[in-house]
Amino acid sequence: MYKVKLEEFEGPLDLLLFLIKKDEIDIYDIPIAMVTEQYLQYLELMELMDLDIAGEFLVMAATLMHIKSKMLLPPEERSPEEAEEEDPRAELVKRLIEYKAFKEAASSLQSLESRQRDLFHRPGDMDAVEVECNGEKFFEASLFDLISAFSTVFANVSKEAFLEVIKEQVTVEQKVHDILHLLVDKPSFALKDLFDSSKSKIEMVVVFLALLELMKIHSIMAVQKELFGEIQIIRNPAVIEPTKV
């Protein structure tokens, strides 16, 4: 079975930051029950797609459930020591803030080092990269943006139907070739169109894995006109320069 290692892309703190940003949550006052439920839903979807989930994702899931259980405990059932403890979310919030600051600093340093004329960073959101393609500017989408778009496709598909085994002659290598061929004919295409052209659920999964493989080797980029908007697939301008006439 073909697997894509998620650590090549992003980790559990990235997923939490994605959920916080997506739902416009105050990072200092995280609704832990809601975030935990969404986090577990993303993990379930990643497992259904047979992605190679790093152990850190499962450790974070356990951490979130532990924090949730402590916050749901009625005050009268807490010991005096527990009652005097700080907010159970405090350590997680501290880790998220430190990680976010580290990502922003790393992104800024990488931009200064590369000095690529087609890459810009959005003020106030250093981990959101602007990319220019065919005269238009886009924001780079994250792995979890892709998973979110993929989950929308399967919103009305049961888990049993998703796992249905269908014999098809379709491979990741073939879809990698097909995607690159599409980008020879045009500079970009909508991710939704790529999924809509698939003939089965299995083919959609293979398409998704092919996209991750091409992103891992920096051949393509997934971008959006606005954060959390519709996803477009483009050639990576840092690797493949458009032909200038």
VEXSE-986746 format. One record per residue (C-alpha): residue number from 1; residue in three letters; x, y, z negated. Coordinates in Angstrom, 2 decimals, decimal comma. Each point is the difference from the previous one (the first is absolute). Example, Ala and Ser with C-alpha at 12.3 -4.5 7.8 and 13.67 -1.06 7.14 Angstrom:
<nodes>
+-----+------+---------+---------+---------+
: seq : type :      xx :      yy :      zz :
+-----+------+---------+---------+---------+
:   1 :  Ala :   12,30 :   -4,50 :   -7,80 :
:   2 :  Ser :    1,37 :    3,44 :    0,66 :
+-----+------+---------+---------+---------+
</nodes>
This chain:
<nodes>
+-----+------+---------+---------+---------+
: seq : type :      xx :      yy :      zz :
+-----+------+---------+---------+---------+
:   1 :  Met :    0,00 :    0,00 :    0,00 :
:   2 :  Tyr :    1,30 :    3,46 :    0,96 :
:   3 :  Lys :    0,54 :    2,25 :   -3,01 :
:   4 :  Val :    0,94 :    3,67 :   -0,41 :
:   5 :  Lys :    1,74 :    0,96 :   -3,22 :
:   6 :  Leu :   -1,76 :    2,97 :   -1,58 :
:   7 :  Glu :    3,14 :    1,14 :   -1,79 :
:   8 :  Glu :    1,25 :    1,06 :    3,44 :
:   9 :  Phe :   -2,68 :    2,67 :   -0,16 :
:  10 :  Glu :   -1,35 :    1,08 :   -3,38 :
:  11 :  Gly :   -0,52 :   -1,29 :   -3,52 :
:  12 :  Pro :   -2,70 :   -0,02 :   -2,70 :
:  13 :  Leu :    0,66 :    3,58 :   -1,12 :
:  14 :  Asp :   -0,46 :    1,11 :    3,60 :
:  15 :  Leu :   -3,38 :   -1,74 :    0,07 :
:  16 :  Leu :   -1,06 :    1,71 :   -3,25 :
:  17 :  Leu :    1,09 :    3,41 :    1,32 :
:  18 :  Phe :   -1,91 :   -0,70 :    3,21 :
:  19 :  Leu :   -3,19 :   -0,78 :   -1,95 :
:  20 :  Ile :    0,43 :    3,07 :   -2,20 :
:  21 :  Lys :    0,54 :    2,29 :    3,00 :
:  22 :  Lys :   -2,77 :   -1,62 :    2,07 :
:  23 :  Asp :   -2,64 :    0,53 :   -2,70 :
:  24 :  Glu :    1,45 :    3,36 :   -1,13 :
:  25 :  Ile :    0,55 :   -1,30 :   -3,52 :
:  26 :  Asp :    1,75 :    2,01 :   -2,72 :
:  27 :  Ile :    3,21 :   -1,94 :   -0,54 :
:  28 :  Tyr :   -0,05 :    1,05 :   -3,69 :
:  29 :  Asp :   -3,54 :   -1,39 :   -0,49 :
:  30 :  Ile :   -0,19 :   -3,21 :    2,04 :
:  31 :  Pro :   -3,38 :   -1,81 :   -0,10 :
:  32 :  Ile :    1,75 :   -3,27 :   -0,68 :
:  33 :  Ala :   -3,03 :   -2,28 :    0,52 :
:  34 :  Met :   -0,70 :    1,37 :    3,48 :
:  35 :  Val :    3,66 :    0,02 :    1,06 :
:  36 :  Thr :    0,53 :   -3,54 :   -1,31 :
:  37 :  Glu :   -3,00 :   -1,26 :    2,01 :
:  38 :  Gln :    1,25 :    1,67 :    3,19 :
:  39 :  Tyr :    3,56 :   -1,24 :   -0,56 :
:  40 :  Leu :   -1,22 :   -3,60 :   -0,36 :
:  41 :  Gln :   -2,11 :    0,36 :    3,14 :
:  42 :  Tyr :    3,08 :    1,03 :    1,99 :
:  43 :  Leu :    1,97 :   -2,93 :   -1,43 :
:  44 :  Glu :   -2,79 :   -2,40 :    0,97 :
:  45 :  Leu :   -0,01 :    1,37 :    3,55 :
:  46 :  Met :    3,80 :   -0,32 :    0,25 :
:  47 :  Glu :   -0,24 :   -3,61 :   -1,16 :
:  48 :  Leu :   -2,74 :   -0,71 :    2,56 :
:  49 :  Met :    2,33 :    1,32 :    2,72 :
:  50 :  Asp :    2,72 :   -2,30 :   -1,34 :
:  51 :  Leu :    2,39 :    2,87 :   -0,65 :
:  52 :  Asp :    3,00 :   -0,86 :   -2,15 :
:  53 :  Ile :   -0,92 :    1,91 :   -3,15 :
:  54 :  Ala :    2,94 :    0,85 :   -2,24 :
:  55 :  Gly :   -0,23 :   -1,05 :   -3,65 :
:  56 :  Glu :   -0,04 :    3,65 :   -1,06 :
:  57 :  Phe :   -3,52 :    0,37 :    1,43 :
:  58 :  Leu :   -1,27 :   -2,78 :   -2,25 :
:  59 :  Val :    1,83 :    1,40 :   -3,03 :
:  60 :  Met :   -1,64 :    3,37 :    0,59 :
:  61 :  Ala :   -3,40 :   -1,69 :    0,31 :
:  62 :  Ala :    0,53 :   -1,59 :   -3,41 :
:  63 :  Thr :    1,11 :    3,36 :   -1,42 :
:  64 :  Leu :   -3,10 :    1,75 :    1,29 :
:  65 :  Met :   -2,29 :   -2,67 :   -1,41 :
:  66 :  His :    1,75 :    0,23 :   -3,37 :
:  67 :  Ile :   -0,40 :    3,79 :   -0,09 :
:  68 :  Lys :   -3,64 :   -0,36 :    1,05 :
:  69 :  Ser :   -0,69 :   -2,49 :   -2,80 :
:  70 :  Lys :    1,59 :    2,28 :   -2,61 :
:  71 :  Met :   -2,05 :    2,99 :    1,17 :
:  72 :  Leu :   -3,24 :   -2,02 :   -0,01 :
:  73 :  Leu :    0,55 :   -1,12 :   -3,60 :
:  74 :  Pro :   -2,54 :    1,82 :   -2,26 :
:  75 :  Pro :    1,67 :    2,43 :   -2,45 :
:  76 :  Glu :   -1,43 :   -1,85 :   -3,00 :
:  77 :  Glu :    1,75 :   -3,20 :    1,09 :
:  78 :  Arg :    3,42 :    1,59 :    0,24 :
:  79 :  Ser :    2,51 :   -0,33 :   -2,80 :
:  80 :  Pro :    1,27 :    3,20 :   -1,69 :
:  81 :  Glu :    3,31 :   -0,45 :    1,83 :
:  82 :  Glu :   -1,72 :   -0,30 :    3,40 :
:  83 :  Ala :   -2,21 :    2,99 :   -0,74 :
:  84 :  Glu :    3,09 :    2,15 :   -0,57 :
:  85 :  Glu :    1,70 :   -1,19 :    3,18 :
:  86 :  Glu :    0,25 :    2,32 :    3,00 :
:  87 :  Asp :   -2,24 :   -0,36 :    3,04 :
:  88 :  Pro :    0,50 :   -3,56 :    1,39 :
:  89 :  Arg :    0,42 :    1,61 :    3,43 :
:  90 :  Ala :    2,87 :    2,26 :   -1,10 :
:  91 :  Glu :    2,87 :   -2,31 :    0,99 :
:  92 :  Leu :   -1,56 :   -0,72 :    3,39 :
:  93 :  Val :   -0,59 :    3,71 :    0,65 :
:  94 :  Lys :    3,62 :    0,72 :   -0,92 :
:  95 :  Arg :    1,24 :   -2,67 :    2,45 :
:  96 :  Leu :   -2,23 :    1,31 :    2,78 :
:  97 :  Ile :    1,14 :    3,61 :   -0,46 :
:  98 :  Glu :    3,67 :   -1,01 :   -0,08 :
:  99 :  Tyr :   -0,42 :   -2,22 :    3,06 :
: 100 :  Lys :   -1,88 :    2,70 :    1,93 :
: 101 :  Ala :    2,76 :    2,51 :   -0,78 :
: 102 :  Phe :    2,65 :   -2,52 :    1,10 :
: 103 :  Lys :   -1,82 :   -0,67 :    3,28 :
: 104 :  Glu :   -0,33 :    3,71 :    0,74 :
: 105 :  Ala :    3,68 :    0,59 :   -0,72 :
: 106 :  Ala :    1,06 :   -2,98 :    2,13 :
: 107 :  Ser :   -2,23 :    1,15 :    2,85 :
: 108 :  Ser :    1,44 :    3,50 :   -0,15 :
: 109 :  Leu :    3,60 :   -1,28 :    0,04 :
: 110 :  Gln :   -0,76 :   -2,34 :    2,89 :
: 111 :  Ser :   -1,45 :    2,89 :    1,98 :
: 112 :  Leu :    3,07 :    2,13 :   -0,61 :
: 113 :  Glu :    2,28 :   -2,86 :    1,00 :
: 114 :  Ser :   -1,78 :   -0,95 :    3,20 :
: 115 :  Arg :   -0,87 :    3,54 :    1,18 :
: 116 :  Gln :   -2,34 :   -1,44 :    2,59 :
: 117 :  Arg :   -1,76 :    2,78 :    1,86 :
: 118 :  Asp :   -3,28 :   -1,97 :    0,27 :
: 119 :  Leu :   -0,37 :   -0,76 :   -3,71 :
: 120 :  Phe :   -1,31 :    2,47 :   -2,56 :
: 121 :  His :   -1,17 :   -0,30 :   -3,58 :
: 122 :  Arg :   -3,29 :    1,42 :   -1,15 :
: 123 :  Pro :    0,50 :    2,62 :   -2,73 :
: 124 :  Gly :   -1,22 :   -1,26 :   -3,37 :
: 125 :  Asp :   -0,14 :   -3,61 :    1,15 :
: 126 :  Met :    3,53 :   -1,08 :    0,82 :
: 127 :  Asp :   -0,84 :   -3,64 :    0,60 :
: 128 :  Ala :   -2,48 :    0,95 :    2,75 :
: 129 :  Val :    2,04 :    0,35 :    3,19 :
: 130 :  Glu :   -1,15 :    1,96 :    3,03 :
: 131 :  Val :    0,85 :   -1,48 :    3,39 :
: 132 :  Glu :   -0,32 :    1,68 :    3,38 :
: 133 :  Cys :   -1,28 :   -2,10 :    2,91 :
: 134 :  Asn :   -0,89 :    1,31 :    3,45 :
: 135 :  Gly :   -0,20 :    3,54 :   -1,34 :
: 136 :  Glu :   -2,27 :   -0,94 :   -2,93 :
: 137 :  Lys :    0,87 :   -0,30 :   -3,68 :
: 138 :  Phe :   -1,02 :   -2,93 :   -2,17 :
: 139 :  Phe :    0,56 :   -1,23 :   -3,55 :
: 140 :  Glu :    1,74 :   -3,37 :   -0,38 :
: 141 :  Ala :   -2,39 :   -2,62 :   -1,40 :
: 142 :  Ser :    1,09 :   -2,34 :   -2,78 :
: 143 :  Leu :   -0,24 :   -3,77 :   -0,16 :
: 144 :  Phe :   -3,04 :    0,39 :   -2,24 :
: 145 :  Asp :   -1,68 :    2,31 :    2,53 :
: 146 :  Leu :    0,34 :   -2,88 :    2,46 :
: 147 :  Ile :   -1,39 :   -2,51 :   -2,50 :
: 148 :  Ser :   -2,88 :    2,38 :   -0,76 :
: 149 :  Ala :   -0,82 :    0,28 :    3,73 :
: 150 :  Phe :    0,27 :   -3,76 :    0,35 :
: 151 :  Ser :   -2,34 :   -0,57 :   -2,94 :
: 152 :  Thr :   -2,62 :    2,21 :    1,66 :
: 153 :  Val :    0,00 :   -2,35 :    3,00 :
: 154 :  Phe :   -0,76 :   -2,92 :   -2,31 :
: 155 :  Ala :   -2,43 :    1,85 :   -2,29 :
: 156 :  Asn :   -2,92 :   -2,23 :    0,98 :
: 157 :  Val :    1,95 :   -3,23 :    0,42 :
: 158 :  Ser :   -0,19 :   -2,54 :   -2,83 :
: 159 :  Lys :    3,13 :   -1,55 :   -1,46 :
: 160 :  Glu :   -1,11 :   -3,41 :    1,30 :
: 161 :  Ala :   -0,40 :    1,33 :    3,54 :
: 162 :  Phe :    3,36 :    1,75 :   -0,20 :
: 163 :  Leu :    1,73 :   -3,25 :   -0,88 :
: 164 :  Glu :   -1,71 :   -1,93 :    2,79 :
: 165 :  Val :    2,62 :   -1,89 :    2,02 :
: 166 :  Ile :   -0,12 :    0,65 :    3,75 :
: 167 :  Lys :    2,50 :   -1,51 :    2,44 :
: 168 :  Glu :    1,28 :    2,82 :    2,19 :
: 169 :  Gln :    3,10 :    0,49 :    2,09 :
: 170 :  Val :    0,99 :    3,34 :   -1,50 :
: 171 :  Thr :    3,27 :    0,79 :   -1,76 :
: 172 :  Val :    1,58 :    2,96 :   -1,76 :
: 173 :  Glu :    2,75 :    0,08 :    2,63 :
: 174 :  Gln :   -2,60 :    0,26 :    2,76 :
: 175 :  Lys :   -1,81 :    2,84 :   -1,74 :
: 176 :  Val :    3,28 :    1,83 :   -0,62 :
: 177 :  His :    0,59 :   -0,13 :    3,76 :
: 178 :  Asp :   -3,58 :    1,14 :    0,74 :
: 179 :  Ile :    0,22 :    2,98 :   -2,36 :
: 180 :  Leu :    3,33 :    1,16 :    1,43 :
: 181 :  His :   -1,41 :   -0,41 :    3,52 :
: 182 :  Leu :   -2,96 :    2,23 :   -0,91 :
: 183 :  Leu :    2,41 :    2,70 :   -1,16 :
: 184 :  Val :    1,80 :   -0,10 :    3,34 :
: 185 :  Asp :   -3,19 :    1,07 :    1,77 :
: 186 :  Lys :   -1,07 :    2,64 :   -2,53 :
: 187 :  Pro :    1,62 :    1,79 :   -2,96 :
: 188 :  Ser :   -2,62 :   -1,08 :   -2,56 :
: 189 :  Phe :   -3,18 :   -1,95 :   -0,59 :
: 190 :  Ala :   -2,56 :   -0,35 :   -2,79 :
: 191 :  Leu :    0,47 :   -2,84 :   -2,46 :
: 192 :  Lys :   -3,76 :   -0,61 :    0,10 :
: 193 :  Asp :    0,14 :   -0,57 :    3,77 :
: 194 :  Leu :    2,73 :   -2,58 :   -0,49 :
: 195 :  Phe :   -2,13 :   -1,93 :   -2,49 :
: 196 :  Asp :   -3,15 :    0,40 :    2,13 :
: 197 :  Ser :    1,76 :   -1,63 :    2,96 :
: 198 :  Ser :    0,75 :   -3,11 :   -2,09 :
: 199 :  Lys :   -2,19 :   -2,98 :    0,80 :
: 200 :  Ser :   -0,07 :   -1,53 :   -3,50 :
: 201 :  Lys :    0,79 :    0,58 :   -3,67 :
: 202 :  Ile :    3,17 :   -2,06 :    0,33 :
: 203 :  Glu :    1,23 :    2,18 :    2,85 :
: 204 :  Met :   -0,63 :    3,12 :   -2,11 :
: 205 :  Val :    2,20 :   -1,42 :   -2,75 :
: 206 :  Val :    2,76 :   -0,79 :    2,50 :
: 207 :  Val :   -0,25 :    3,55 :    1,40 :
: 208 :  Phe :    0,36 :    1,40 :   -3,51 :
: 209 :  Leu :    3,10 :   -2,11 :   -0,67 :
: 210 :  Ala :    1,50 :    1,06 :    3,34 :
: 211 :  Leu :   -0,51 :    3,65 :   -0,95 :
: 212 :  Leu :    1,79 :   -0,56 :   -3,32 :
: 213 :  Glu :    2,89 :   -1,71 :    1,77 :
: 214 :  Leu :    0,39 :    2,92 :    2,45 :
: 215 :  Met :   -0,19 :    2,50 :   -2,87 :
: 216 :  Lys :    2,63 :   -1,96 :   -1,92 :
: 217 :  Ile :    2,47 :    0,27 :    2,88 :
: 218 :  His :   -0,98 :    3,67 :    0,54 :
: 219 :  Ser :   -1,23 :   -0,48 :    3,57 :
: 220 :  Ile :   -3,41 :    1,57 :   -0,67 :
: 221 :  Met :   -1,69 :    2,29 :   -2,50 :
: 222 :  Ala :   -3,56 :    0,07 :   -1,33 :
: 223 :  Val :   -1,20 :    3,61 :   -0,25 :
: 224 :  Gln :   -3,10 :    2,05 :   -0,81 :
: 225 :  Lys :   -1,22 :    3,47 :    1,00 :
: 226 :  Glu :   -0,79 :    0,54 :   -3,67 :
: 227 :  Leu :    0,72 :   -1,94 :   -3,17 :
: 228 :  Phe :   -2,25 :   -3,09 :   -0,20 :
: 229 :  Gly :   -1,34 :    0,77 :    3,50 :
: 230 :  Glu :   -0,27 :   -2,26 :    3,05 :
: 231 :  Ile :    3,26 :   -1,82 :    0,68 :
: 232 :  Gln :    1,89 :    0,30 :    3,30 :
: 233 :  Ile :    2,94 :   -2,18 :    1,07 :
: 234 :  Ile :    2,90 :    1,82 :    1,69 :
: 235 :  Arg :    3,56 :   -0,70 :    1,07 :
: 236 :  Asn :    2,51 :    0,95 :   -2,68 :
: 237 :  Pro :    1,45 :    3,31 :    1,26 :
: 238 :  Ala :    3,17 :   -0,62 :   -2,01 :
: 239 :  Val :    0,69 :   -3,17 :    2,01 :
: 240 :  Ile :   -1,71 :    0,35 :    3,35 :
: 241 :  Glu :    0,18 :    3,41 :    1,59 :
: 242 :  Pro :   -2,75 :    0,80 :    2,52 :
: 243 :  Thr :    1,20 :    0,41 :    3,57 :
: 244 :  Lys :    0,41 :    3,64 :    0,81 :
: 245 :  Val :   -0,96 :    1,09 :    3,51 :
+-----+------+---------+---------+---------+
</nodes>
